[in-house]
Amino acid sequence: MSSTTLQPHQRELFGQPIGLYILFLTEMWERFSYYGMRALLVLYMTTETIGDDRGPGLGWTDKEALALYGWYTMLVYVMSIPGGMIADKLIGQKKAVLVGAIVLCLGHGVLVLTDVWAFYTGLGLVILGVGLLKPNISTMVGGLYKEGDIRRDKGFSIFYIGINLGSLLATLIIGLVVAEWGWHAGFGLAGVVMLLGLMNYLYGQKYLTQVGNFEYDKNDENEISYGQLFSKLFSSPKQLMIAIVLLLISLYGWYTLEWGYGLLFIFLTVVVSLMMMIYKELNTQIYKDRFLVLLISFIMVIVFWGAFEQAGGLMNLYTESKIDRVLFGWEIPTVMFQSLNAGFIIIFATVVASVWAKRKLKGKEASSLFKMALGIIIMGFGFLFMVFAAMEFERSGTSSMIWLVLAYLFHTIGELCLSPVALSFITKLTPVKYASLMMGVYFAATGLGSKVAGIVGESASDFGEYTVFLGILVFTVIIGSLFILILKPLKRLTHGAEDNERMMHTDETEGFELADPDINN
Ligand code: GLN
């Protein structure tokens, strides 16, 4: 077929569907607004109410601000579960992304106002907006490729560059805007940028006609609503017992910790119950096994983000107080070190993706599970440099910034082995009807990881940074290695979901062969 007879959604650019670039740009602007806002949040909350050059803040203590920050960054991702469910059963991913983008524009718009009610309302809207947009746009990327298409992993790597381009631009620009025009200009900029994302998405609809459409049919007897699924719990004694035990633990958590944790645990109990019921409902052993291995891989996800997310917390504070940040006579502001991760991603994303693609073509080990486990180990080794930094501090009262740069480099390579790969893996393993929900569960796992990171980070005030960094290094390397040890049985559970990936399209520039497009497992 010549390119002139192709429909817009069939057209390609650099060997990838054009729809990928539409989703890339939408997500880039969304991540700009998210990371821009995230960078300002704690600073705004802790600035005195009488204010400084940037205008008045909320006058909160560090502890209060960090507590809200922890809940906020967790909730944006946990809300991906309802966001995914709404897409699966009510409106489809494409509309969910649209509604999410509109809600995000409203949220950032409200944050321009200076009242406290506007602050809470704005954050609430951002949480809802991200919950609707983030998992579903990622599932849509997967939907651009047929089962077995080898371009999928690379597509996710490109998409991941978009995420980090947004994050990089935000961390570089938004601080300058706030310094010049104040807090609310920064919040406003996030809103304007999100509006660009929305417009780009609307413009790009013609390239996305084949993906993210609502496919749930209430009247189809093979379809089942989440409500029906959940109610089946009461006629499944084994699963009900597990759910009751989890509920009791949640209630215990409510009384011994704080009500927020109680609610979170109850929510997780509902999610686990739903997962058990989906597992039971899946009609072939292949689907059941794939679902199981996906859930097991989420353990790696929690471990990974639980360590990685020290970046914004403990490592950030360490940078501020213990790293010698002076370069050629200029003291680099602490926040600028946050751009290293996004910058390294942009530099290395395609390199890492190509390494994997080449390995795969040569028939060497390149399964997603292997990459994810290796990602944990590589990221874990990044903490070795933080251990060196802490040792240097003990000796000389300061740490060189090279340790930090090396740590972020390893963290980023680890992230590239795990994060885009995990997104792609989910879209390969999940039956289409649960695709958005499982993407939501994945993001919720990353959110839980962030919460764990906060708790681990806080423990540094009792044990010291050296011990915490060393502990993370040892723990992550052990967990990653354990997963590599059990790789074979785990891979068996995927039932070859990744074994048949082949070139499924012609790309004259690279001379790929045209494979049978109906290839299936
Ligand atoms: N940094 C990535 C993003 O913003 C991953 C975040 C996550 O999965 N928690 O999309």
Boltz pocket constraint, residues with backbone or C-beta under 6 A from the ligand:
constraints:
  - pocket:
      binder: B
      contacts: [[A, 31], [A, 77], [A, 163], [A, 305], [A, 419], [A, 443], [A, 446], [A, 447]]
      max_distance: 6.0
